[in-house]
Amino acid sequence: MKFIGEHLLPGQLGHFFTVLALVASLVAAIAYFKSASATLSEVQQGWKKLARIAFAVDCFSVLAVFASIFYIVSTHKFEYTFAWNHSSKNLNFGYLFACIWEAQEGSFLLWTIWHCVLGTALIFRAGKWEAPVMTVVSIMQVCLATMIIGIYLGETKIGINPFLLVRQLENMRSAPIFSRPDYLSIPMMQDGLGLNQLLQNYWMVIHPPVLFLGFASTIVPFAYAIAGLWKRDYAGWTKAALPWTIFSAGILGLGIMMGAAWAYESLTFGGFWAWDPVENASLVPWLVLVAGLHTQVVYNATGHSLRATYLFFIVAFFLVLFSTFLTRSGILGDSSVHAFVENEMNLQLISLMAIFLLPSLFLFAKRFKEIPHIAKEESSYSREFWMFIGALVLFLAAIVITWQTSFTPIYNKLAGKTTAAPEDPEFAYNKIQVFVAVVLGLLTGIGQFLRYKDTPKAFLKKAWLPLVLALGCSVLISVFGNINYQKHGAGFLAAIHLAVFAAVYAVIGNASYIWTGLNGKLKVAGGSIAHLGFGLMLLGILFSSAKKDVLSKNNGILLNFDPKSKQDPLENLTLIKGLRSDMGNYWATYIDNDSV
């Protein structure tokens, strides 16, 4: 049957470029591998030239796929599942982009676009490391291309086809409307289902691109580490990779904060952080990446902690893949309000983790004894010793958060049970992580006053004045700042006051070091400024939590919410149309739907 009004060319072109991207990325991966493995310079250059051409074709194809999808969405071609499921005619222009990364296949496409950008930069900047590093990047491009290929191999489905027509969906093929050649004239096909209301927020236009740039960028320090192991040049990569590590940690942290802001506005999480599983899934790789950044700096300065750096970068990248599995497999569907539902990609997602984790751990174990290390232990008065302790604390915090986040949902999924989460999930995390905050606050406060290898006592004396000032300020804050967590007992309250002191010390200590240790030279004060910012953030977290108060206390009609929503009926005011209702010092009146 010939259907009237269908525009098949955009989808055909888009699918062609999807296949081309898969083939080109595979050629690039093989060619870069051959270049990295070759011993003769002429052979290396020949394979490298082919690899660069293939990677350029891959980048062009990926951009063409994105352009095809955007054309379909922006011109309202509702015969396509992508446009019909995720867009509508009344969306403004900015939200058309949010429509793309609302879909699983769209977010994978966004990820691979950033790899194209990062890979292009590496081609120009990586120098001798280009071939081994780009081998890893290209392999990841192959894996991401399979996520949007949407083909069947026997009974196994590989990826999701973003150019599938509505009438081609398994559950829609037998629908009566598709027996008509003019089905597009039927009212239900004249507009799409639209973008989820929770995603119609300006943060969703800018947050996912930044977050996925952060996710994508973690492959660069990982690829450098694998290249070092592969080529047995265990130390040569660390300085070349350091700017990439700093960039990745910074951009991923920014993306996480943007996501927290969106969740606060759209999901009514009621604070800066709700320990939601999807939030945690992005936080954990960042913690391990920051741990790796610190040990990388230590190695570049002293020769210590190279083995730990390798491990942290491998684990950080694996945790990005693991977080992808958690949020896209459906496992978190009962424990998070903004995880994807299951879509038959679990085997593919597990394979993605295995493809990178197993070979990298095997290579790390095989080369472990060859990795340079200094047998002599660091002095306990040295900067590298306490930087390693701080990195270890970050790593252990990530392990604890991962366990708390994933054990119950994964156990329930595998065992077919419905084990409940803790009654107060926030406190379950806070009662452990508050001590992490204390340790990190103290270490960031005193760390700048320490020297590598050993610290002269005269220099260490400069740390005492900030310590005394911080103690005095924190006492004043605790007494007059109304820091109150009484509902969790005196022990937790004491830990909070200790965290306040650690945060204040991080701020005053680093500010003092910039003034006294660096003579106010901000150009060389990057570490101190970052640590000062961490102290301010920690202090803000503690103040925000202490001042949190529910305005929408419900003293009237109580409505039962779905338990999955995690909503407390006592904290959700029921508004009766036309009747003014008090909300603390404010009041609200429900007038009509258009006014809400």
Backbone torsions as a table, in degrees:
resi	resn	phi	psi	omega
1	MET	NA	136.3	177.1
2	LYS	-96.0	118.9	-176.4
3	PHE	-88.6	140.0	-175.2
4	ILE	-88.1	130.7	172.5
5	GLY	89.7	-4.3	179.2
6	GLU	-73.3	140.9	177.2
7	HIS	-110.7	93.0	-172.6
8	LEU	-87.0	-21.7	-174.5
9	LEU	-60.8	-46.5	179.5
10	PRO	-56.7	-40.5	179.6
11	GLY	-69.6	-38.2	178.8
12	GLN	-66.0	-43.3	177.0
13	LEU	-64.1	-44.6	-179.8
14	GLY	-60.1	-44.1	-179.4
15	HIS	-68.3	-36.1	176.5
16	PHE	-59.7	-45.9	-179.1
17	PHE	-70.3	-26.8	174.3
18	THR	-64.0	-46.7	178.2
19	VAL	-64.3	-41.4	179.3
20	LEU	-63.1	-38.6	178.1
21	ALA	-62.9	-40.7	178.8
22	LEU	-63.6	-47.4	-178.7
23	VAL	-65.1	-44.8	-177.7
24	ALA	-64.6	-41.1	179.0
25	SER	-66.0	-35.2	177.3
26	LEU	-66.5	-43.0	177.0
27	VAL	-62.4	-43.2	179.7
28	ALA	-61.8	-41.9	-179.9
29	ALA	-62.9	-44.6	-179.3
30	ILE	-66.5	-44.8	-177.7
31	ALA	-65.6	-41.8	178.0
32	TYR	-65.9	-37.4	177.5
33	PHE	-62.3	-44.5	178.8
34	LYS	-62.9	-39.8	179.5
35	SER	-65.0	-43.2	-178.9
36	ALA	-68.8	-28.1	-176.7
37	SER	-88.6	-19.3	-176.4
38	ALA	-69.9	150.5	179.9
39	THR	-102.3	-29.9	179.7
40	LEU	-85.2	136.9	-177.1
41	SER	-61.1	-40.8	-178.4
42	GLU	-63.2	-40.4	-179.9
43	VAL	-67.5	-42.5	178.1
44	GLN	-57.1	-47.1	-177.0
45	GLN	-67.5	-36.2	179.3
46	GLY	-63.5	-48.5	178.6
47	TRP	-66.8	-36.9	-179.9
48	LYS	-64.2	-39.8	178.7
49	LYS	-62.5	-44.2	177.2
50	LEU	-62.3	-41.3	-178.9
51	ALA	-63.1	-41.2	-179.7
52	ARG	-64.9	-40.8	178.3
53	ILE	-63.2	-44.5	-179.8
54	ALA	-64.1	-40.0	179.7
55	PHE	-67.4	-36.1	176.9
56	ALA	-64.4	-40.2	176.8
57	VAL	-64.3	-40.3	177.2
58	ASP	-59.9	-47.0	-179.3
59	CYS	-62.2	-45.0	178.6
60	PHE	-60.6	-42.2	-178.3
61	SER	-65.6	-42.0	179.8
62	VAL	-62.1	-44.4	178.5
63	LEU	-64.7	-35.4	177.8
64	ALA	-66.7	-38.1	176.3
65	VAL	-62.2	-45.7	179.2
66	PHE	-62.1	-43.5	179.7
67	ALA	-62.2	-39.3	179.4
68	SER	-63.8	-44.5	179.7
69	ILE	-65.0	-44.0	-179.5
70	PHE	-63.9	-37.3	177.3
71	TYR	-62.6	-44.4	180.0
72	ILE	-62.0	-42.2	-178.5
73	VAL	-72.5	-45.4	-173.8
74	SER	-73.0	-25.6	179.0
75	THR	-99.6	8.8	172.1
76	HIS	59.2	51.7	175.2
77	LYS	-86.9	81.9	-171.4
78	PHE	-75.8	-0.3	171.9
79	GLU	-70.0	-18.0	178.0
80	TYR	-90.0	136.4	-179.0
81	THR	-57.1	-39.7	-176.9
82	PHE	-58.7	-50.1	-178.6
83	ALA	-68.9	-40.9	-176.4
84	TRP	-68.0	-37.1	-177.3
85	ASN	-79.7	-31.5	-166.7
86	HIS	-119.3	-7.1	-176.6
87	SER	-133.9	172.2	175.6
88	SER	-157.0	168.6	-175.0
89	LYS	-72.0	-21.7	-175.0
90	ASN	-90.9	4.8	179.5
91	LEU	-78.4	140.7	175.3
92	ASN	-76.4	170.4	-170.1
93	PHE	-59.3	-43.8	-177.4
94	GLY	-59.7	-38.0	-177.9
95	TYR	-72.6	-13.9	174.9
96	LEU	-63.5	-32.8	175.4
97	PHE	-69.9	-41.7	178.1
98	ALA	-60.5	-31.1	176.5
99	CYS	-58.7	-36.4	-175.7
100	ILE	-68.8	-48.8	-177.8
101	TRP	-87.6	3.0	167.8
102	GLU	-67.6	-34.2	-178.7
103	ALA	-81.2	148.8	178.0
104	GLN	-56.7	-49.5	-177.0
105	GLU	-65.2	-31.7	177.6
106	GLY	-67.6	-39.5	179.5
107	SER	-70.4	-35.4	174.3
108	PHE	-64.4	-38.3	177.8
109	LEU	-63.5	-41.8	177.2
110	LEU	-60.1	-41.5	178.4
111	TRP	-59.6	-48.3	-176.4
112	THR	-70.8	-28.5	174.1
113	ILE	-61.5	-44.0	179.9
114	TRP	-66.2	-33.1	175.5
115	HIS	-64.4	-34.7	175.9
116	CYS	-62.1	-44.0	179.7
117	VAL	-64.2	-48.3	-178.7
118	LEU	-65.3	-41.0	179.4
119	GLY	-63.0	-40.2	177.5
120	THR	-61.9	-42.4	177.6
121	ALA	-63.7	-39.2	179.6
122	LEU	-65.5	-36.7	179.3
123	ILE	-59.2	-36.5	-178.6
124	PHE	-86.3	-20.6	-170.8
125	ARG	-118.6	-16.7	-171.6
126	ALA	-77.7	-20.7	178.3
127	GLY	62.7	-128.0	-176.9
128	LYS	-67.4	-15.5	-179.1
129	TRP	-88.5	-1.0	-174.0
130	GLU	-56.3	-51.7	-172.8
131	ALA	-62.4	-53.3	-179.3
132	PRO	-66.7	-38.2	-179.6
133	VAL	-67.4	-44.9	-178.8
134	MET	-71.1	-20.6	172.2
135	THR	-60.8	-45.8	-179.7
136	VAL	-65.8	-44.4	179.9
137	VAL	-62.1	-41.7	-178.4
138	SER	-68.3	-36.3	175.7
139	ILE	-62.3	-40.8	176.7
140	MET	-64.4	-36.0	176.6
141	GLN	-62.6	-38.7	176.4
142	VAL	-60.9	-46.9	-178.2
143	CYS	-62.7	-43.1	-179.9
144	LEU	-68.6	-33.5	177.6
145	ALA	-63.6	-35.0	178.6
146	THR	-68.2	-20.8	-179.9
147	MET	-72.2	-20.6	-177.6
148	ILE	-119.7	14.4	-177.5
149	ILE	-80.2	-38.7	174.6
150	GLY	62.6	54.1	178.3
151	ILE	-124.9	164.1	177.6
152	TYR	-110.7	132.6	170.1
153	LEU	-113.1	93.4	-171.7
154	GLY	69.3	-121.2	177.9
155	GLU	-93.6	-3.6	-176.0
156	THR	-94.4	127.6	178.5
157	LYS	-94.6	129.8	179.5
158	ILE	-109.0	109.2	176.3
159	GLY	72.9	-177.3	179.5
160	ILE	-121.2	126.2	-180.0
161	ASN	-81.3	112.6	-179.2
162	PRO	-74.0	-5.4	-177.0
163	PHE	-111.2	22.7	178.5
164	LEU	-74.1	138.8	176.3
165	LEU	-82.0	152.9	-179.3
166	VAL	-58.5	-41.2	-177.9
167	ARG	-70.0	-10.3	178.6
168	GLN	-92.7	-6.8	177.9
169	LEU	-66.1	142.2	-176.6
170	GLU	-58.9	-40.0	-177.1
171	ASN	-85.7	3.4	-178.6
172	MET	-119.3	-10.6	-173.7
173	ARG	-60.9	-35.5	-177.0
174	SER	-91.1	4.3	179.8
175	ALA	-63.7	136.4	-176.6
176	PRO	-56.7	-31.5	-175.0
177	ILE	-64.1	-25.2	-177.3
178	PHE	-85.1	3.4	170.3
179	SER	-85.1	-5.0	179.3
180	ARG	-103.1	131.8	178.7
181	PRO	-67.6	-20.0	-179.8
182	ASP	-105.0	34.2	-175.0
183	TYR	-58.6	-24.3	-179.5
184	LEU	-70.3	-12.7	177.6
185	SER	-86.0	-8.3	179.0
186	ILE	-72.9	137.5	-174.7
187	PRO	-51.0	-38.9	-177.0
188	MET	-65.9	-17.9	178.5
189	MET	-101.4	5.8	-179.1
190	GLN	-85.3	-13.3	179.4
191	ASP	-149.9	158.0	-179.5
192	GLY	-90.3	173.6	179.6
193	LEU	-71.5	-21.1	175.5
194	GLY	90.8	165.8	178.2
195	LEU	-78.3	137.5	177.1
196	ASN	-49.2	133.2	-176.8
197	GLN	-56.9	-35.5	-179.2
198	LEU	-66.6	-22.2	-179.2
199	LEU	-93.2	-5.1	177.6
200	GLN	-83.7	71.6	-175.4
201	ASN	-145.8	141.1	-176.1
202	TYR	-58.5	-28.2	179.0
203	TRP	-63.1	-31.6	-177.1
204	MET	-75.8	-9.8	173.1
205	VAL	-82.3	-35.1	-173.9
206	ILE	-108.9	-26.3	-176.7
207	HIS	-66.5	-51.7	-178.2
208	PRO	-59.5	-42.4	177.5
209	PRO	-60.1	-39.7	179.3
210	VAL	-68.6	-44.2	-179.2
211	LEU	-62.9	-43.5	-178.7
212	PHE	-72.1	-27.4	170.4
213	LEU	-63.6	-39.8	176.4
214	GLY	-62.7	-46.9	177.6
215	PHE	-59.5	-48.7	-176.7
216	ALA	-62.3	-38.0	-175.1
217	SER	-69.9	-19.8	179.2
218	THR	-64.6	-18.2	179.8
219	ILE	-70.7	-22.0	-174.4
220	VAL	-70.2	-54.8	175.7
221	PRO	-62.0	-33.8	175.6
222	PHE	-62.1	-46.1	-178.6
223	ALA	-64.4	-39.1	176.4
224	TYR	-62.9	-42.0	179.0
225	ALA	-63.0	-44.2	178.3
226	ILE	-64.8	-38.5	177.7
227	ALA	-62.0	-41.1	178.1
228	GLY	-62.2	-42.2	177.6
229	LEU	-67.4	-44.3	-177.1
230	TRP	-61.9	-48.1	-176.0
231	LYS	-89.1	0.7	-178.9
232	ARG	59.5	23.8	172.4
233	ASP	-101.4	79.7	-165.2
234	TYR	-70.8	-24.2	-174.8
235	ALA	-111.9	-19.4	-171.3
236	GLY	-67.5	-21.7	-174.7
237	TRP	-85.4	-18.5	-166.8
238	THR	-65.9	-40.4	179.1
239	LYS	-73.4	-36.1	178.6
240	ALA	-65.9	-33.4	-176.1
241	ALA	-86.0	-15.7	-173.8
242	LEU	-58.1	-46.4	178.3
243	PRO	-60.0	-34.6	178.3
244	TRP	-67.7	-38.9	178.8
245	THR	-64.4	-43.9	178.7
246	ILE	-61.6	-44.9	179.2
247	PHE	-61.0	-46.3	-177.5
248	SER	-63.4	-45.3	179.1
249	ALA	-62.5	-40.9	-178.9
250	GLY	-67.9	-46.5	-175.2
251	ILE	-73.3	-35.6	177.0
252	LEU	-67.2	-41.0	176.6
253	GLY	-61.6	-40.0	177.8
254	LEU	-63.6	-42.9	179.1
255	GLY	-62.8	-38.4	178.2
256	ILE	-64.7	-42.9	179.3
257	MET	-65.1	-38.5	176.0
258	MET	-62.5	-41.6	178.2
259	GLY	-63.9	-37.6	177.7
260	ALA	-64.8	-39.0	178.3
261	ALA	-64.3	-41.6	177.7
262	TRP	-63.6	-44.9	-179.5
263	ALA	-62.5	-36.2	178.1
264	TYR	-65.0	-41.3	-177.1
265	GLU	-77.8	-44.7	-169.5
266	SER	-96.5	-31.1	-175.1
267	LEU	-103.6	4.8	179.4
268	THR	48.0	48.2	178.8
269	PHE	-69.9	-16.4	173.3
270	GLY	76.6	23.3	178.3
271	GLY	173.8	179.5	-177.8
272	PHE	-70.0	-22.6	-176.4
273	TRP	-157.3	131.1	-176.8
274	ALA	-113.1	4.6	-175.5
275	TRP	55.4	33.7	174.8
276	ASP	-66.7	143.9	-177.5
277	PRO	-55.8	-36.4	179.6
278	VAL	-71.4	-37.7	173.6
279	GLU	-59.8	-47.0	-178.4
280	ASN	-63.1	-35.4	-177.8
281	ALA	-62.8	-28.9	176.1
282	SER	-89.0	-28.5	-179.1
283	LEU	-69.4	-41.6	-172.4
284	VAL	-61.2	-47.2	176.9
285	PRO	-60.4	-35.2	179.3
286	TRP	-63.9	-42.5	179.3
287	LEU	-59.3	-45.2	-178.7
288	VAL	-69.9	-36.8	177.7
289	LEU	-63.3	-41.9	177.6
290	VAL	-65.2	-37.2	174.9
291	ALA	-60.3	-44.3	178.2
292	GLY	-64.4	-36.2	177.1
293	LEU	-59.5	-44.0	-178.3
294	HIS	-68.1	-41.0	179.0
295	THR	-71.3	-29.4	175.4
296	GLN	-64.8	-42.4	176.4
297	VAL	-63.1	-41.9	178.4
298	VAL	-59.8	-45.3	-178.7
299	TYR	-64.3	-43.5	-179.5
300	ASN	-61.0	-27.6	-177.3
301	ALA	-92.7	-32.7	-170.4
302	THR	-130.4	-17.6	-175.2
303	GLY	90.0	-2.0	176.7
304	HIS	-89.1	159.4	166.8
305	SER	71.1	23.9	178.5
306	LEU	-69.6	-41.1	179.2
307	ARG	-61.6	-41.5	178.7
308	ALA	-63.9	-36.6	179.3
309	THR	-62.3	-45.6	176.6
310	TYR	-56.5	-48.7	-176.7
311	LEU	-62.4	-44.6	-177.9
312	PHE	-62.5	-41.0	-178.4
313	PHE	-70.5	-37.3	176.5
314	ILE	-64.2	-46.3	-178.1
315	VAL	-67.8	-39.9	-179.2
316	ALA	-59.7	-46.1	-179.8
317	PHE	-67.9	-39.6	177.0
318	PHE	-60.8	-39.0	-179.4
319	LEU	-67.5	-28.6	172.3
320	VAL	-63.1	-44.3	178.9
321	LEU	-67.8	-38.1	179.2
322	PHE	-66.5	-39.0	177.3
323	SER	-65.5	-34.6	175.4
324	THR	-62.4	-43.1	177.7
325	PHE	-62.6	-46.1	-177.6
326	LEU	-60.4	-45.5	-172.6
327	THR	-81.5	-16.6	-175.8
328	ARG	-112.2	-9.5	-174.8
329	SER	-86.7	-12.7	-174.8
330	GLY	93.1	-6.6	-178.2
331	ILE	-63.5	-35.8	-178.7
332	LEU	-90.4	8.6	-176.8
333	GLY	-59.2	-30.8	-179.7
334	ASP	-92.6	-6.5	-175.4
335	SER	-121.3	-4.1	178.6
336	SER	-142.6	140.2	-178.2
337	VAL	-84.2	-8.6	178.8
338	HIS	-130.6	41.0	169.5
339	ALA	-99.4	153.6	175.9
340	PHE	-70.1	155.7	174.8
341	VAL	-86.2	166.4	-177.2
342	GLU	-65.5	139.8	-178.6
343	ASN	-140.6	31.9	175.4
344	GLU	64.9	26.4	178.8
345	MET	-109.9	8.5	-173.9
346	ASN	-58.4	-45.2	-179.5
347	LEU	-62.1	-39.7	179.6
348	GLN	-67.2	-39.4	179.0
349	LEU	-68.2	-39.6	176.7
350	ILE	-64.5	-40.1	177.9
351	SER	-63.1	-38.0	178.2
352	LEU	-59.8	-44.4	178.3
353	MET	-63.3	-43.4	-176.4
354	ALA	-66.3	-37.5	-178.0
355	ILE	-58.6	-35.4	-177.9
356	PHE	-97.6	-37.2	-175.1
357	LEU	-71.1	-50.6	-172.5
358	LEU	-63.4	-49.5	178.2
359	PRO	-64.1	-37.6	-177.9
360	SER	-68.7	-40.6	177.2
361	LEU	-67.3	-38.4	177.6
362	PHE	-62.0	-45.6	-179.9
363	LEU	-65.6	-40.0	179.2
364	PHE	-64.0	-43.7	179.4
365	ALA	-66.2	-40.3	-178.0
366	LYS	-66.3	-36.4	-176.5
367	ARG	-97.3	1.6	-170.6
368	PHE	-53.6	-47.9	-176.6
369	LYS	-68.8	-22.4	-179.6
370	GLU	-82.7	-19.1	-177.5
371	ILE	-66.6	126.0	-177.8
372	PRO	-59.4	139.1	174.6
373	HIS	-151.7	154.2	179.4
374	ILE	-98.7	120.5	-176.0
375	ALA	-67.5	-32.5	-179.0
376	LYS	-69.0	130.8	-179.6
377	GLU	-72.0	150.5	178.8
378	GLU	-69.3	150.6	173.9
379	SER	-68.0	142.0	178.6
380	SER	-71.1	-7.2	175.5
381	TYR	-102.4	15.2	-177.5
382	SER	-102.5	154.8	179.3
383	ARG	-66.6	-40.0	-175.8
384	GLU	-64.7	-32.4	179.6
385	PHE	-63.0	-48.3	-176.5
386	TRP	-78.1	-25.9	172.7
387	MET	-66.2	-39.2	177.1
388	PHE	-66.5	-40.1	177.3
389	ILE	-60.8	-43.7	177.8
390	GLY	-62.0	-43.0	177.7
391	ALA	-62.5	-39.9	179.1
392	LEU	-64.9	-39.1	177.6
393	VAL	-63.3	-42.6	176.7
394	LEU	-60.5	-42.8	-179.6
395	PHE	-64.6	-44.5	179.6
396	LEU	-66.4	-37.9	176.4
397	ALA	-61.0	-40.3	178.6
398	ALA	-63.9	-39.8	178.9
399	ILE	-63.4	-44.7	-179.3
400	VAL	-63.5	-44.5	-179.9
401	ILE	-64.2	-41.0	178.3
402	THR	-60.9	-44.1	179.7
403	TRP	-62.6	-47.7	-178.6
404	GLN	-65.3	-33.4	-176.5
405	THR	-76.6	-42.8	-167.2
406	SER	-104.4	-20.9	-172.7
407	PHE	-62.5	-51.5	-175.1
408	THR	-63.0	-50.5	-180.0
409	PRO	-64.3	-38.2	179.0
410	ILE	-68.1	-42.3	177.8
411	TYR	-60.9	-44.3	178.7
412	ASN	-61.4	-40.0	-178.7
413	LYS	-66.6	-44.8	-177.2
414	LEU	-73.7	-38.5	-176.0
415	ALA	-90.9	-8.4	-178.5
416	GLY	68.4	30.0	-178.3
417	LYS	-111.6	176.7	-179.2
418	THR	-128.8	53.3	177.9
419	THR	-60.9	128.7	-174.7
420	ALA	-79.9	149.9	174.2
421	ALA	-75.3	165.9	177.8
422	PRO	-56.9	149.1	-179.6
423	GLU	-60.0	-37.3	177.6
424	ASP	-119.6	84.5	-174.2
425	PRO	-63.0	-32.7	-179.9
426	GLU	-64.0	-44.3	-179.2
427	PHE	-67.3	-32.2	178.6
428	ALA	-59.0	-35.8	175.9
429	TYR	-81.6	-45.3	-172.7
430	ASN	-61.9	-36.0	-175.5
431	LYS	-66.0	-18.7	175.8
432	ILE	-99.4	-46.9	-173.1
433	GLN	-71.5	-18.1	177.1
434	VAL	-63.4	-33.6	178.6
435	PHE	-75.4	-30.3	172.1
436	VAL	-62.6	-42.6	178.7
437	ALA	-61.2	-39.6	179.6
438	VAL	-62.4	-49.3	-178.1
439	VAL	-62.6	-46.1	-177.9
440	LEU	-66.9	-39.0	177.6
441	GLY	-61.0	-45.7	179.7
442	LEU	-65.3	-42.4	-179.0
443	LEU	-67.2	-38.9	178.2
444	THR	-70.7	-23.3	177.2
445	GLY	-75.6	-43.1	-174.7
446	ILE	-95.2	-18.7	-172.7
447	GLY	-58.1	-37.4	-177.4
448	GLN	-68.7	-21.6	-179.8
449	PHE	-83.0	-10.0	-179.9
450	LEU	-88.3	153.2	178.5
451	ARG	-110.4	156.9	174.2
452	TYR	-68.1	143.8	178.0
453	LYS	74.9	-49.6	174.8
454	ASP	-165.8	156.0	-175.8
455	THR	-118.7	122.2	176.7
456	PRO	-62.1	142.5	-178.2
457	LYS	-61.4	-34.8	-179.5
458	ALA	-63.4	-37.8	179.9
459	PHE	-72.9	-36.0	-178.9
460	LEU	-67.1	-26.5	179.8
461	LYS	-62.7	-23.8	179.9
462	LYS	-65.8	-17.4	-177.7
463	ALA	-81.8	-13.7	-174.0
464	TRP	-75.2	-38.8	-179.9
465	LEU	-62.1	-48.1	175.1
466	PRO	-59.0	-33.6	179.6
467	LEU	-64.3	-44.1	179.3
468	VAL	-66.4	-43.5	178.3
469	LEU	-61.3	-41.9	-179.9
470	ALA	-65.2	-38.0	178.8
471	LEU	-63.4	-44.4	179.2
472	GLY	-64.3	-44.2	-179.8
473	CYS	-65.2	-40.9	-178.3
474	SER	-67.8	-34.6	176.3
475	VAL	-64.3	-43.7	178.2
476	LEU	-62.0	-41.1	179.1
477	ILE	-64.5	-43.3	-178.1
478	SER	-66.2	-35.9	-177.4
479	VAL	-79.5	-46.8	-173.5
480	PHE	-102.8	-5.2	-176.5
481	GLY	-92.3	1.7	178.4
482	ASN	56.5	44.7	174.9
483	ILE	-79.0	106.4	-170.1
484	ASN	-135.0	115.8	175.2
485	TYR	-128.9	41.8	-172.5
486	GLN	-60.4	-28.4	-174.6
487	LYS	-64.1	-16.7	-180.0
488	HIS	-106.3	10.5	174.1
489	GLY	96.1	164.3	-175.9
490	ALA	-67.0	-34.6	-178.9
491	GLY	-63.3	-44.3	179.5
492	PHE	-69.2	-36.6	177.9
493	LEU	-61.6	-41.3	177.9
494	ALA	-63.5	-39.3	178.8
495	ALA	-64.6	-36.8	178.9
496	ILE	-65.3	-43.6	178.6
497	HIS	-63.2	-36.8	176.6
498	LEU	-65.7	-37.5	177.6
499	ALA	-66.9	-35.6	176.3
500	VAL	-61.5	-44.8	178.2
501	PHE	-61.7	-44.0	-179.0
502	ALA	-62.8	-39.7	180.0
503	ALA	-67.2	-43.9	179.2
504	VAL	-63.7	-40.6	179.2
505	TYR	-65.1	-36.5	176.8
506	ALA	-61.7	-39.2	-180.0
507	VAL	-70.9	-53.6	-176.1
508	ILE	-67.9	-40.6	-178.8
509	GLY	-61.1	-45.7	-179.0
510	ASN	-73.0	-36.4	175.7
511	ALA	-63.0	-40.9	179.0
512	SER	-64.8	-40.3	-179.2
513	TYR	-65.9	-39.1	177.7
514	ILE	-60.2	-38.4	-176.7
515	TRP	-78.5	-45.4	-174.2
516	THR	-94.4	-40.3	-176.1
517	GLY	-82.1	-33.1	-177.5
518	LEU	-112.2	4.4	179.2
519	ASN	55.0	35.0	176.3
520	GLY	75.2	13.6	-179.1
521	LYS	-81.9	96.1	-174.9
522	LEU	-69.2	-25.0	-178.4
523	LYS	-64.1	-24.8	179.8
524	VAL	-110.9	17.0	-174.4
525	ALA	-108.8	27.5	-176.5
526	GLY	-55.8	-48.0	-179.3
527	GLY	-63.6	-43.0	-179.5
528	SER	-65.6	-39.9	178.8
529	ILE	-65.0	-42.0	178.4
530	ALA	-62.3	-43.3	-179.9
531	HIS	-69.4	-35.7	175.6
532	LEU	-63.2	-41.4	177.3
533	GLY	-63.9	-38.2	176.8
534	PHE	-62.4	-41.8	178.6
535	GLY	-62.4	-42.0	177.5
536	LEU	-63.5	-41.6	178.8
537	MET	-62.9	-44.2	179.7
538	LEU	-62.6	-41.7	178.2
539	LEU	-64.0	-41.1	177.1
540	GLY	-62.4	-39.7	177.5
541	ILE	-60.1	-45.6	-177.7
542	LEU	-66.9	-42.7	178.1
543	PHE	-64.0	-45.5	-177.9
544	SER	-60.6	-43.1	-179.6
545	SER	-67.5	-36.7	-178.7
546	ALA	-70.1	-31.3	-176.2
547	LYS	-94.1	1.3	-177.0
548	LYS	-64.1	129.5	-179.9
549	ASP	-144.3	139.4	-179.7
550	VAL	-86.6	118.2	177.8
551	LEU	-85.4	-32.6	-174.1
552	SER	-88.9	51.6	178.3
553	LYS	-71.4	125.8	-173.3
554	ASN	-94.6	110.7	176.9
555	ASN	-108.8	9.0	-177.3
556	GLY	-115.7	-120.2	-177.2
557	ILE	-76.0	129.5	179.8
558	LEU	-103.8	127.0	177.4
559	LEU	-110.8	134.5	179.9
560	ASN	-81.4	128.0	178.5
561	PHE	-95.1	159.9	171.1
562	ASP	-60.2	129.2	-179.0
563	PRO	-54.8	-28.6	-179.3
564	LYS	-66.6	-22.9	-176.9
565	SER	-75.5	-15.0	179.9
566	LYS	60.0	25.8	-179.2
567	GLN	-93.9	136.6	177.7
568	ASP	-96.0	118.7	-179.8
569	PRO	-56.7	-28.7	-179.2
570	LEU	-74.9	-10.5	-179.8
571	GLU	-114.3	18.0	178.9
572	ASN	-131.5	108.1	-175.5
573	LEU	-72.5	127.7	176.4
574	THR	-86.2	117.4	-178.3
575	LEU	-96.7	129.2	175.7
576	ILE	-100.6	130.7	-173.4
577	LYS	-55.6	125.7	177.4
578	GLY	84.3	-4.1	-177.3
579	LEU	-107.8	125.1	179.1
580	ARG	-71.5	135.3	-180.0
581	SER	-127.5	135.7	-179.6
582	ASP	-78.5	141.3	174.6
583	MET	-133.4	85.4	-176.2
584	GLY	62.5	-122.0	176.9
585	ASN	-86.5	6.2	-177.5
586	TYR	-120.2	174.7	173.6
587	TRP	-144.5	155.8	-178.0
588	ALA	-138.4	144.7	176.7
589	THR	-132.1	127.0	177.1
590	TYR	-83.5	113.7	-177.0
591	ILE	-96.8	-62.0	174.3
592	ASP	-159.6	174.7	-175.0
593	ASN	-61.8	-36.4	-177.0
594	ASP	-71.6	-15.7	-177.0
595	SER	-95.9	-7.8	-176.4
596	VAL	-83.0	NA	NA
